Amino acid sequence: MQQLSPSEQALIARIDPAPMLDQVLAWSAINTGTGNLPGLARQWDALADAFSVLPGTISAVQAAPVGAIAADGTGKEIANGAHLVLRVRPDAPRRLLLTGHMDTVFPANHAFQQTVWADDATLNGPGVADMKGGIAVVLAALQAFETSAFAPQTGYDVMINSDEETGSLSSATLITDLAAGKLAALTYEPSAQPDGTLAGARAGSGNYSVVITGRSAHAGRNPQDGRNAIVAAADLAVRLKALMRDGLAINPAKIDGGSANNVVPDSAVLRFNIRPRTPDDAAAFHRQFTALLAELSAMHDLTMHSHGGISRPPKPIDARAEKLFGLVEECSALLGSPITRIASGGVCDGNNIAACGVPVVDTMGVRGGAIHSPDEFLIVPSLGERARLSALVLHRLASGATL
């Protein structure tokens, strides 16, 4: 196997985990639940200050409008925080994309707000792994990379969005724009397993809200004149669940609607999620779903309108992605901590990037686990480990690695 060159050894020796831990502790003390706009604004300022040590231009990109369906079936707009973008050497011949997110799943009123040391190497806290630790890895790796002899010929964009945990709906166009023309991308979600295993192929994800409009009537005097939207929603939920098969997971999650017990309910909203493994699985579901809506609308004599769709396309591993994974795995072995990869049913911004035709490894962040729960933890030594890995991968991509 190829060995580390003296210049590569000097590169990774520049990684200092101490300030990385300080950053994680400071950033995790700021609540950045996706809907907490003041907290996200504070985090944006803190990140802009931290990333100002790098060359390039930092800008705030305002969130694109995002619509949603309220419990009563009417439309509403969801507010999101600004996204941070750092552009370095935009005219360089080789350009890379690094992405992360500043939001967490813990709102401002959640009980989980503080970090606690579980032991000398394990930090429990909101967002420490997902993914404020990952953002610290991005910064440390890029600071080291800037000392590489190949950095002047390599440009990169860094995007840290504010809405990844709710599907990146307000940053999807930004991701697509930034992915254009990039040689490769690295995304800093935490490792798929605490031992550092990467996520390889990913299923896609789509969220749907079906607005069902029936007809109200008195439940005792003339129920036959009503068209029960709750019954239709329940029928649709059961039939959607029956469409599940290998390659397509479907989760009916919630029904909103109804009124007093003596009134036939005339409105309901069914919300569900799908996880197609491949683009063909997604296309097949769309055909079946369209036919099912038409069938049930006629059967129950009411209307059904679907909103939403697939926001995270499936992410299979193509030939170029295979080469990028090979490079990451080779670098990990050279650093003495060889890692492998597994397929994942989870989704992230890596799905969106891969859909643009750009090879991406999207679990370059820290080792940790129990994300999205009050047991979330960061394995602290992995801050330095993963920063060294990223710095080496960036150096080799800049030095001419082909994908």
C-alpha positions as CSV (number, residue, x, y, z in Angstrom):
1,M,0.0,0.0,0.0
2,Q,1.1,3.5,-0.7
3,Q,2.6,5.3,2.3
4,L,2.2,8.8,3.6
5,S,4.7,11.3,2.1
6,P,6.6,13.6,4.4
7,S,4.4,16.5,3.2
8,E,1.3,14.5,4.1
9,Q,2.7,13.7,7.5
10,A,3.4,17.4,8.1
11,L,-0.2,18.2,6.9
12,I,-2.0,16.0,9.3
13,A,0.4,16.9,12.2
14,R,-1.1,20.4,12.0
15,I,-4.5,19.1,13.3
16,D,-5.0,20.3,16.9
17,P,-8.1,18.7,18.5
18,A,-8.1,21.1,21.5
19,P,-9.8,24.1,19.8
20,M,-12.1,21.7,18.0
21,L,-13.5,20.5,21.4
22,D,-13.8,24.1,22.6
23,Q,-15.9,24.9,19.4
24,V,-18.2,21.9,20.0
25,L,-18.8,22.9,23.6
26,A,-19.5,26.5,22.6
27,W,-21.7,25.7,19.6
28,S,-23.7,23.0,21.4
29,A,-24.6,25.5,24.1
30,I,-26.6,27.4,21.4
31,N,-30.0,25.9,20.8
32,T,-30.4,25.5,17.0
33,G,-33.6,23.5,16.7
34,T,-34.7,24.0,13.0
35,G,-37.5,26.4,14.0
36,N,-35.5,28.4,16.5
37,L,-34.6,31.4,14.3
38,P,-32.9,33.5,17.0
39,G,-30.7,30.5,18.0
40,L,-29.9,29.8,14.3
41,A,-28.9,33.5,13.8
42,R,-26.6,33.3,16.9
43,Q,-25.1,30.1,15.5
44,W,-24.6,31.7,12.0
45,D,-22.6,34.5,13.6
46,A,-20.5,32.1,15.6
47,L,-19.7,30.0,12.5
48,A,-19.0,33.0,10.3
49,D,-16.5,34.2,12.9
50,A,-14.9,30.8,13.2
51,F,-14.6,30.3,9.4
52,S,-13.2,33.8,8.8
53,V,-9.7,32.3,9.4
54,L,-10.0,30.7,5.9
55,P,-9.5,32.7,2.7
56,G,-12.5,33.4,0.6
57,T,-15.9,35.1,1.0
58,I,-18.6,34.2,3.6
59,S,-22.2,35.1,2.7
60,A,-25.6,34.6,4.2
61,V,-28.0,33.0,1.8
62,Q,-31.6,33.6,2.7
63,A,-33.9,30.5,3.0
64,A,-36.1,29.9,0.0
65,P,-39.8,29.9,0.6
66,V,-41.2,26.6,1.9
67,G,-44.9,25.7,2.0
68,A,-46.6,23.1,4.2
69,I,-50.1,21.9,4.9
70,A,-51.7,22.9,8.2
71,A,-53.9,20.5,10.3
72,D,-57.0,22.0,8.7
73,G,-55.8,21.3,5.2
74,T,-54.9,24.9,4.3
75,G,-51.5,26.0,3.1
76,K,-49.0,27.8,5.3
77,E,-45.4,29.0,5.0
78,I,-42.5,27.7,7.1
79,A,-39.8,30.1,8.2
80,N,-36.2,28.9,8.1
81,G,-32.9,30.5,9.1
82,A,-30.2,31.8,6.7
83,H,-27.6,29.4,5.3
84,L,-23.9,30.0,5.5
85,V,-21.7,29.7,2.3
86,L,-18.0,30.1,2.1
87,R,-16.5,30.4,-1.4
88,V,-12.7,29.9,-1.8
89,R,-10.9,30.3,-5.1
90,P,-14.0,30.0,-7.3
91,D,-12.0,30.2,-10.5
92,A,-9.6,27.3,-9.6
93,P,-9.5,24.4,-12.1
94,R,-10.4,21.7,-9.5
95,R,-13.3,22.5,-7.2
96,L,-14.7,20.7,-4.2
97,L,-17.9,21.0,-2.1
98,L,-18.0,20.4,1.7
99,T,-21.4,20.6,3.4
100,G,-22.8,20.5,6.9
101,H,-25.8,21.7,8.9
102,M,-26.2,23.9,11.9
103,D,-29.7,22.9,12.9
104,T,-30.6,20.1,15.4
105,V,-33.9,18.2,16.1
106,F,-34.1,19.7,19.6
107,P,-36.4,22.8,19.8
108,A,-35.8,25.6,22.3
109,N,-38.3,24.2,24.8
110,H,-36.7,20.7,24.7
111,A,-35.3,19.4,28.0
112,F,-32.0,18.3,26.3
113,Q,-29.9,21.5,26.3
114,Q,-26.6,20.9,28.0
115,T,-23.5,18.8,27.5
116,V,-22.4,16.2,30.1
117,W,-19.2,14.1,30.2
118,A,-20.2,10.5,30.2
119,D,-16.5,9.5,30.6
120,D,-13.1,10.9,29.7
121,A,-13.7,10.2,26.0
122,T,-17.4,10.6,25.6
123,L,-19.4,13.8,25.5
124,N,-23.2,13.7,25.7
125,G,-25.0,16.8,24.4
126,P,-27.4,18.2,21.8
127,G,-25.9,18.3,18.3
128,V,-22.4,17.2,19.5
129,A,-22.3,14.5,16.9
130,D,-25.1,15.6,14.5
131,M,-23.4,17.7,13.6
132,K,-21.6,20.5,15.4
133,G,-18.7,18.1,15.9
134,G,-18.7,17.6,12.1
135,I,-18.6,21.3,11.5
136,A,-15.5,21.5,13.7
137,V,-13.9,18.7,11.6
138,V,-14.6,20.7,8.4
139,L,-12.9,23.8,9.8
140,A,-9.8,22.0,11.1
141,A,-9.4,20.0,8.0
142,L,-9.6,23.0,5.7
143,Q,-7.1,25.0,7.9
144,A,-4.6,22.1,7.5
145,F,-5.4,21.8,3.8
146,E,-4.6,25.4,3.2
147,T,-0.9,24.6,3.9
148,S,-0.9,22.0,1.2
149,A,1.2,22.8,-1.9
150,F,-1.8,21.9,-4.0
151,A,-4.3,24.2,-2.3
152,P,-3.6,27.3,-4.5
153,Q,-4.8,25.3,-7.5
154,T,-7.9,24.0,-5.7
155,G,-11.1,25.8,-4.9
156,Y,-13.9,24.8,-2.6
157,D,-17.3,25.9,-1.4
158,V,-18.5,25.2,2.1
159,M,-22.2,25.2,2.8
160,I,-23.7,25.0,6.3
161,N,-27.5,25.0,6.0
162,S,-30.1,25.7,8.7
163,D,-32.8,23.2,7.7
164,E,-31.3,19.8,7.0
165,E,-33.2,18.1,9.8
166,T,-36.5,19.0,8.1
167,G,-35.4,17.9,4.7
168,S,-33.4,20.9,3.4
169,L,-36.4,22.2,1.5
170,S,-35.3,25.8,1.8
171,S,-31.7,25.0,0.8
172,A,-32.3,22.4,-1.9
173,T,-31.8,24.8,-4.8
174,L,-28.7,26.2,-3.1
175,I,-27.2,22.7,-2.8
176,T,-27.9,22.0,-6.5
177,D,-26.3,25.3,-7.5
178,L,-23.2,24.7,-5.4
179,A,-22.8,21.1,-6.6
180,A,-22.5,22.2,-10.2
181,G,-19.0,21.6,-11.7
182,K,-17.6,20.0,-8.5
183,L,-15.1,17.2,-8.8
184,A,-16.3,15.6,-5.5
185,A,-18.2,16.4,-2.3
186,L,-17.8,15.6,1.4
187,T,-20.7,15.9,3.8
188,Y,-20.1,15.8,7.6
189,E,-22.9,13.7,9.0
190,P,-21.6,11.5,11.9
191,S,-20.4,8.1,11.0
192,A,-23.0,5.4,10.4
193,Q,-21.7,3.4,13.4
194,P,-19.6,4.4,16.4
195,D,-16.6,2.6,15.0
196,G,-16.4,5.0,12.1
197,T,-18.2,3.0,9.5
198,L,-19.4,5.1,6.6
199,A,-22.8,5.2,5.0
200,G,-22.7,4.0,1.4
201,A,-25.8,3.7,-0.7
202,R,-28.8,5.4,0.7
203,A,-32.5,5.1,0.1
204,G,-34.4,8.2,-0.9
205,S,-37.1,9.9,1.2
206,G,-40.4,11.6,0.4
207,N,-42.9,13.3,2.7
208,Y,-46.5,13.6,1.6
209,S,-49.7,15.3,3.0
210,V,-53.0,14.2,1.4
211,V,-55.8,16.7,2.0
212,I,-59.2,14.9,2.0
213,T,-62.4,16.9,1.6
214,G,-65.7,15.1,2.3
215,R,-69.1,16.4,3.4
216,S,-70.4,16.9,6.9
217,A,-73.7,15.7,8.2
218,H,-75.4,14.8,11.4
219,A,-74.2,11.5,12.7
220,G,-77.7,10.5,13.9
221,R,-80.2,12.1,11.7
222,N,-78.7,11.8,8.2
223,P,-75.3,10.1,8.3
224,Q,-75.9,8.7,4.8
225,D,-75.6,12.3,3.4
226,G,-72.1,12.7,4.8
227,R,-68.8,11.7,3.3
228,N,-66.5,10.7,6.1
229,A,-63.0,12.1,5.5
230,I,-61.5,10.3,8.5
231,V,-62.7,6.9,7.2
232,A,-61.2,7.7,3.7
233,A,-57.9,8.8,5.3
234,A,-57.8,5.5,7.3
235,D,-58.6,3.5,4.2
236,L,-55.8,5.3,2.3
237,A,-53.3,4.7,5.2
238,V,-54.1,0.9,5.2
239,R,-53.8,0.7,1.4
240,L,-50.5,2.6,1.4
241,K,-49.0,0.3,4.0
242,A,-50.0,-2.6,1.8
243,L,-47.8,-1.2,-1.0
244,M,-44.7,-1.8,1.0
245,R,-42.2,-4.3,-0.5
246,D,-38.5,-4.9,-0.8
247,G,-37.1,-1.6,-2.1
248,L,-39.9,0.5,-0.8
249,A,-40.8,1.4,2.8
250,I,-44.0,3.3,3.5
251,N,-44.9,4.8,6.9
252,P,-48.3,6.3,7.4
253,A,-47.5,8.7,10.3
254,K,-50.4,10.9,11.2
255,I,-54.1,11.8,10.5
256,D,-55.3,15.3,11.3
257,G,-59.0,16.1,11.2
258,G,-62.4,15.2,12.7
259,S,-64.8,17.2,14.9
260,A,-67.5,16.4,17.4
261,N,-68.6,12.8,17.8
262,N,-72.1,13.6,16.4
263,V,-70.7,15.1,13.2
264,V,-69.6,13.2,10.1
265,P,-66.1,14.7,9.6
266,D,-65.7,16.5,6.3
267,S,-61.9,17.1,6.3
268,A,-58.8,15.2,7.1
269,V,-55.1,15.3,6.3
270,L,-53.0,12.1,6.1
271,R,-49.3,12.4,6.4
272,F,-46.8,9.7,5.4
273,N,-43.2,9.0,4.4
274,I,-41.7,6.8,1.8
275,R,-38.2,5.4,1.4
276,P,-37.5,4.1,-2.1
277,R,-34.2,2.3,-2.6
278,T,-33.8,3.2,-6.3
279,P,-35.2,5.7,-8.8
280,D,-37.2,2.9,-10.3
281,D,-38.8,2.2,-6.9
282,A,-39.7,5.8,-6.6
283,A,-41.2,5.9,-10.1
284,A,-43.2,2.8,-9.5
285,F,-44.6,4.2,-6.2
286,H,-45.7,7.4,-8.0
287,R,-47.7,5.4,-10.5
288,Q,-49.4,3.3,-7.8
289,F,-50.1,6.3,-5.6
290,T,-51.7,8.3,-8.4
291,A,-54.0,5.4,-9.3
292,L,-54.8,4.8,-5.6
293,L,-55.9,8.4,-5.1
294,A,-58.2,8.2,-8.1
295,E,-59.7,4.9,-6.9
296,L,-60.4,6.0,-3.4
297,S,-61.7,9.4,-4.3
298,A,-64.4,7.7,-6.4
299,M,-65.1,5.0,-3.9
300,H,-65.6,7.4,-1.0
301,D,-67.2,10.1,-3.2
302,L,-64.9,12.9,-2.0
303,T,-61.7,14.6,-3.1
304,M,-58.1,13.8,-2.3
305,H,-55.2,16.2,-3.2
306,S,-51.6,15.3,-2.6
307,H,-48.9,17.7,-1.5
308,G,-45.2,17.1,-1.1
309,G,-43.1,14.4,-2.7
310,I,-39.6,13.0,-2.8
311,S,-37.1,15.6,-1.5
312,R,-34.2,13.2,-1.0
313,P,-33.6,11.1,-4.2
314,P,-32.2,7.6,-3.7
315,K,-28.4,7.5,-3.7
316,P,-26.9,4.4,-5.3
317,I,-23.2,4.1,-5.6
318,D,-22.0,4.7,-9.2
319,A,-18.4,4.2,-10.6
320,R,-17.2,7.7,-9.6
321,A,-18.6,7.4,-6.1
322,E,-17.0,4.0,-5.8
323,K,-13.6,5.6,-6.5
324,L,-14.2,8.4,-3.9
325,F,-15.1,5.8,-1.3
326,G,-12.0,3.9,-2.2
327,L,-9.9,7.0,-1.7
328,V,-11.4,7.7,1.7
329,E,-11.0,4.1,2.8
330,E,-7.4,4.0,1.6
331,C,-6.6,7.2,3.5
332,S,-8.2,5.8,6.6
333,A,-6.0,2.7,6.4
334,L,-2.9,4.9,6.0
335,L,-3.8,6.7,9.1
336,G,-4.1,3.5,11.1
337,S,-7.9,3.4,11.5
338,P,-9.3,1.5,8.4
339,I,-13.0,2.0,7.9
340,T,-15.6,0.3,5.6
341,R,-19.1,1.3,4.6
342,I,-22.7,-0.1,4.9
343,A,-25.9,0.8,3.1
344,S,-28.3,3.0,5.0
345,G,-32.0,3.7,5.1
346,G,-31.3,7.2,6.5
347,V,-31.1,10.3,4.2
348,C,-29.1,13.5,4.2
349,D,-27.8,16.3,1.9
350,G,-25.6,13.6,0.3
351,N,-28.7,12.3,-1.5
352,N,-29.3,15.7,-3.1
353,I,-25.6,16.1,-4.1
354,A,-25.4,12.6,-5.6
355,A,-28.6,13.4,-7.6
356,C,-26.5,16.2,-9.3
357,G,-24.0,13.6,-10.6
358,V,-21.3,14.6,-8.1
359,P,-19.6,11.7,-6.1
360,V,-20.1,12.2,-2.4
361,V,-19.1,10.6,0.9
362,D,-21.6,11.9,3.4
363,T,-20.5,10.5,6.8
364,M,-17.2,12.2,7.1
365,G,-18.1,13.7,10.5
366,V,-17.3,12.5,14.0
367,R,-17.8,9.1,15.5
368,G,-20.7,9.0,17.9
369,G,-24.2,7.7,18.2
370,A,-27.8,7.9,19.6
371,I,-28.4,10.9,17.4
372,H,-31.9,12.5,17.5
373,S,-32.2,11.5,21.2
374,P,-31.2,12.9,24.6
375,D,-28.5,10.1,24.6
376,E,-26.6,11.6,21.6
377,F,-22.9,11.3,22.2
378,L,-19.6,12.3,20.6
379,I,-16.5,10.1,20.9
380,V,-14.1,13.0,21.5
381,P,-10.9,11.5,20.1
382,S,-12.6,11.2,16.8
383,L,-12.5,15.0,16.3
384,G,-8.8,14.8,15.5
385,E,-9.1,11.4,13.8
386,R,-11.7,12.6,11.3
387,A,-10.0,16.0,10.7
388,R,-6.8,14.2,9.8
389,L,-8.7,11.9,7.5
390,S,-10.5,14.8,5.7
391,A,-7.3,16.8,5.4
392,L,-5.5,13.9,3.7
393,V,-8.5,13.2,1.4
394,L,-8.6,16.8,0.4
395,H,-4.9,16.9,-0.3
396,R,-5.1,13.8,-2.5
397,L,-8.1,15.1,-4.4
398,A,-6.2,18.4,-5.0
399,S,-3.1,16.6,-6.0
400,G,-4.8,15.0,-9.0
401,A,-6.8,11.9,-7.8
402,T,-9.2,11.0,-10.6
403,L,-12.8,10.0,-10.0
